């Protein structure tokens, strides 16, 4: 089941307090970025984020869920309706994730 644009719009509105939030549509779902880092996504109208120490500290009772078959488990964001909690959670998660790897140039591509 693909995620609805309405749910994405709601989550993005809730995240409007966080700088550097972007998203990309991918196969009916949405990948969520913070400052260029993949922090999670919208899968089947569920907001899931990567497991980090900060995420566990802020959401100690959040269940682990699979975004799709064969993927690593992610934390279900249990505070989507709490903008203040999201404003603490998302930057804290992003701070613990490594910087994105530089993209490789294709053969024959000009530098």
Number of C-alpha atoms within 10 A of each C-alpha: 8 13 17 15 15 10 15 21 11 13 20 16 12 18 21 14 14 18 12 13 19 16 17 11 13 10 8 13 21 23 18 23 18 20 16 14 19 21 23 25 24 25 20 17 18 19 23 26 25 21 19 17 13 18 21 15 10 16 17 12 12 16 13 16 15 14 22 10 7 7 9 12 17 20 23 23 21 17 15 16 12 11 17 13 15 22 16 15 21 21 18 16 23 22 15 14 14 9 12 10 7 6 6 6 9 8 6 6 6 6 5
